[in-house]
Amino acid sequence: MASKSFSSSSSSSGCSPASDRRISVLARHLVAENALSSSPIYASPTSSANSVFAHIARGPEDPILGVTVAYNKDPSPVKLNLGVGAYRTEEGKPLVLNVVRKAEHMLVNDRSRVKEYLPIVGLADFNKLSAKLIFGADSPVIRENRITTVQCLSGTGSLRVGGEFLAKHYHQRTIYIPLPTWGNHPKVFTLAGLSVKTYRYYDPATRGLNFQGLMEDLGSAPSGAIILLHACAHNPTGVDPTPQQWEQIRRLMRSKALMPFFDSAYQGFASGSLDEDAQPVRMFAADGGELLVAQSYAKNMGLYGERVGALSIVCKDADVAGRVESQLKLVIRPMYSNPPIHGASIVAAILKDGNLYNEWTIELKAMADRIISMRKQLFDALHARGTPGDWSHIIKQIGMFTFTGLNSEQVAFMTREYHIYMTSDGRISMAGLSSKTVPHLADAIHAAVTRMK
Ligand code: PGU
C-alpha cells in the first residue's frame, strides 16, 4: 500500500513523531486524490463539461424589484419607473435628505467612533429611540419597560425575525395577511415557518376598504391567530381604515385574542405627521395587550440601502419582555449575527437631537406633500383628457402608491407603447412622478383605457 510504504520510509529516515503524523496525513491525501483521478466518474464541476447545477431552472424576476431591472434595460429617453416605492425629486432624482447628510457629517468627524461589532440586538440608543418614535415618548409600554426592541435589517428583516420568533415560540402558527398586500409578505412569513392565509381588505368595485369583509374574516379566524396589519399607507392599495374602523378592528381582535403584527414601513408618509401615522399602533399599545411592530427607515429617512429597521415586541410585563429578547437573540445570531452600524447611527443621531429631528419632520412633510400634489396633478390631467372612468381614488388614496385599477394587459400596453414601468397589478408609485412626467403618464393611461378595455 502506498501509504504504508510512504510512512515506513519516513520513519526510517529518523523524523519526529509529529512530522511523521503530518507525512501520513499527506500520504492519505495523495492516495485519495489518486483514487479519484483513476475513477471513471469525475465529479469536479470545474473540469467537467456538465455543471452539477445544470438542472437548475432560471428563477423569475421579483415582481417589484424586477420592474427596475426591465426599466434599466430600456434605452428610451421617455422611460418612467413607477414600479418600486422609492422617493424621487421633481427632477426625477433619488433624494438624500439634508438632515441625513448632516448626521453623516457629524459621524464622520467624530473620531471616537469605532467599527466594532454591535451587540446581537443592535445599537441600544437606536432601539430606545425607535420605540419612542412609534409608541410615543410618554407611552406606558416604554415607561413600564415591557417592550423589547431589536435593530434588524430594515422592514423586511424585522418582519422575518418577528415571523421566525412567532413560528418558534407562539402557540398559533397561522398569520392572516390582507388581500392584496406587499408581494413579499407571503414569502417572508412562509419561509419564517408560519402558515399564511388572507383576509379581505380591498373592494375593487368601490376602490376602497372592504370593511365588512375584513371584520367577517377576522371574526372567523381561529382564536390567537396572528394578523398582519399595515400601520398606515397600505401597500399597494393606498386605502387605510378610518380611526373609528381601527377602533372596531382593535376591539374585535382583542376579544378573540388575535395577535397584531404591525408593518410600519411608511410612518410619516401617509399624513405627513409621524404621530398621526402611528395612531393605530398606539391605540393597540394603549389597551395593555401584546403586539409586534416592524419599523423601516427606508422611506421616511430615505435610508433604502442602509437597511435599517427595528422589531418591537410589546409584552405583558418587563420580565416576559426580557425573556422574549433573549430568544430573539437566538433567532438573530445564526441568521446574520448582528446588524450593521452605520444606518442605525444616522437614525439615532437624528432622533436624539431636537434640531435634527425637527429638520427631519420638515423634510418628511415636504416629501409627503409632493406626493399629494402629484395625485392632484394626475387626477386633473385625466379629467382634462376626458379619460373614461372615475379617477377620484387617485386623490382619495394615501401614501406612496395609487392602486389605479388598470389590469395587467393595460399595464403591459403602457410599458410597450409608452415605456412606463409599473407593477402588473396596476400599482403606480406616485413618488416616482413629477410635474414634467404627469402628462406622459396621463396620455398612457388614457390610451390604455380607451384602447385596451
Ligand atoms: N413592508 C411594506 C408594506 C413595504 O412596502 C416594504 C417595501 C417593506 C415592508 C420593506 O421595506 P424595507 O426596504 O425592507 O424596509 N416595499 C417597497 C420597496 C421595494 C420592495 O418591494 O422591497 C415597494 O415598492 O413595495
Residues whose N, C-alpha, C, O or C-beta is under 5 A from the ligand:
A	BS01	PGU	I64 G83 V84 G85 L153 S154 G155 T156 G157 W182 N235 D263 A265 S296 A298
